[in-house]
Amino acid sequence: MRAILLNGAGEILLQRPTDNGQWEISGGFVELDETPLEALRREVEEETSLKVIEAERMGFSCGPHQKFAYPTGDRVQCFALAFIVRKGECTPRADGREGSMIQFFQTSRLTEDLVPVHRATIEDYLRYDGKFLLSG
């Protein structure tokens, strides 16, 4: 599950996790008995304290460019359902446990130190025209 969290200026919220130091978008895994939307709401609130009010399904990503290495050395090829969140409640803040800081970035001035699979999701967002995307 991945979330493109936007503010009123169209900037994307990124977080710097405590485990790898690279910036990333909010997201995570679906827990047992959760729907994707429930997982999105839970993950976003856990990581940023933001309560999702509305979320738009943007796309599904899978393929060789979706490889990821955890700090433990485990490597996986993931797939993700991505959502765009334009409406949330409260001021986002890092939780201090999973994330050390959060910041809004202009799409034209994203940090270079960004998790590659999340950069691909942001690139999908930049080409999104309202039709569900399948990328891989």
C-alpha positions as CSV (number, residue, x, y, z in Angstrom):
1,M,0.0,0.0,0.0
2,R,1.4,3.4,-1.0
3,A,0.0,6.9,-0.4
4,I,0.7,10.0,-2.3
5,L,-0.2,12.6,0.4
6,L,-0.7,16.1,-1.0
7,N,-1.2,19.4,0.6
8,G,-3.1,22.3,-0.9
9,A,-0.1,23.5,-2.9
10,G,0.2,20.1,-4.6
11,E,3.4,19.2,-2.7
12,I,4.0,15.5,-1.7
13,L,4.6,14.5,1.9
14,L,7.7,12.4,2.4
15,Q,9.0,10.8,5.5
16,R,12.5,9.8,6.6
17,P,12.3,6.5,8.4
18,T,14.5,5.6,11.4
19,D,15.7,2.3,9.8
20,N,17.3,3.2,6.4
21,G,17.6,7.0,6.3
22,Q,16.2,7.3,2.7
23,W,13.1,9.4,2.2
24,E,9.9,7.6,1.3
25,I,6.2,8.0,0.8
26,S,3.8,6.7,3.4
27,G,2.6,3.1,3.1
28,G,2.9,-0.4,4.3
29,F,1.3,-3.8,4.3
30,V,-2.3,-4.9,4.6
31,E,-2.9,-6.8,7.8
32,L,-5.2,-9.8,8.2
33,D,-8.9,-9.0,7.7
34,E,-8.2,-5.5,6.5
35,T,-9.4,-3.9,3.2
36,P,-6.8,-1.9,1.2
37,L,-8.5,1.3,2.2
38,E,-8.5,0.4,5.9
39,A,-4.8,-0.5,5.6
40,L,-4.1,2.9,3.9
41,R,-5.9,4.8,6.6
42,R,-4.1,2.9,9.4
43,E,-0.6,3.1,7.9
44,V,-0.9,6.9,7.1
45,E,-2.2,7.6,10.6
46,E,0.5,5.5,12.2
47,E,3.3,7.1,10.2
48,T,2.1,10.7,10.0
49,S,-0.8,11.2,12.4
50,L,-2.9,12.3,9.4
51,K,-6.4,11.0,9.3
52,V,-7.3,10.1,5.7
53,I,-10.7,11.6,4.7
54,E,-10.7,10.8,1.0
55,A,-8.4,8.6,-1.1
56,E,-8.4,8.0,-4.8
57,R,-7.1,4.7,-6.3
58,M,-4.3,5.6,-8.6
59,G,-2.7,2.4,-9.8
60,F,-1.1,-1.0,-9.3
61,S,2.7,-1.5,-9.6
62,C,4.7,-4.7,-9.9
63,G,7.7,-5.9,-11.9
64,P,11.5,-5.9,-11.8
65,H,11.8,-2.2,-10.9
66,Q,9.8,-3.0,-7.7
67,K,12.7,-4.8,-6.0
68,F,13.5,-3.7,-2.5
69,A,16.1,-4.5,0.1
70,Y,15.4,-4.3,3.8
71,P,18.0,-3.1,6.2
72,T,18.2,-6.7,7.3
73,G,19.5,-7.7,3.8
74,D,16.2,-9.5,2.9
75,R,15.3,-8.7,-0.7
76,V,11.8,-8.9,-2.2
77,Q,9.9,-7.9,-5.3
78,C,6.9,-6.1,-4.1
79,F,3.6,-5.0,-5.6
80,A,1.6,-2.1,-4.5
81,L,-1.7,-0.5,-4.8
82,A,-1.2,3.3,-4.8
83,F,-3.7,5.9,-3.6
84,I,-3.7,9.7,-3.9
85,V,-4.8,11.5,-0.7
86,R,-5.8,15.1,-1.1
87,K,-8.0,15.4,2.0
88,G,-6.7,14.6,5.5
89,E,-7.4,15.8,9.0
90,C,-4.8,17.2,11.4
91,T,-1.2,18.4,10.9
92,P,1.2,15.6,9.8
93,R,4.1,14.8,12.1
94,A,6.6,12.0,12.4
95,D,5.8,9.4,15.0
96,G,9.4,9.1,16.2
97,R,9.3,5.3,16.1
98,E,9.1,4.5,12.4
99,G,9.8,8.0,11.1
100,S,12.3,10.5,12.3
101,M,11.0,13.5,10.2
102,I,8.4,14.4,7.5
103,Q,8.4,17.2,5.0
104,F,6.4,18.4,2.0
105,F,8.3,18.6,-1.2
106,Q,7.5,20.2,-4.5
107,T,7.3,17.6,-7.2
108,S,9.9,19.5,-9.2
109,R,12.3,19.6,-6.3
110,L,12.2,16.1,-4.8
111,T,15.1,14.9,-2.7
112,E,17.7,12.7,-4.5
113,D,17.8,10.4,-1.4
114,L,14.4,8.7,-2.2
115,V,13.6,5.0,-2.0
116,P,13.7,3.9,-5.7
117,V,10.4,2.0,-5.7
118,H,8.7,5.1,-4.2
119,R,10.3,7.4,-6.8
120,A,8.6,5.1,-9.4
121,T,5.2,5.6,-7.7
122,I,5.7,9.4,-7.7
123,E,6.6,9.2,-11.4
124,D,3.3,7.3,-11.9
125,Y,1.5,10.1,-10.1
126,L,3.1,12.7,-12.3
127,R,1.7,11.0,-15.4
128,Y,-1.6,10.1,-13.8
129,D,-4.6,11.4,-15.8
130,G,-7.5,10.0,-13.8
131,K,-7.4,6.5,-15.3
132,F,-6.2,3.6,-13.2
133,L,-2.5,2.8,-13.9
134,L,-0.9,-0.6,-14.3
135,S,2.8,-0.3,-14.2
136,G,5.5,-2.9,-14.1
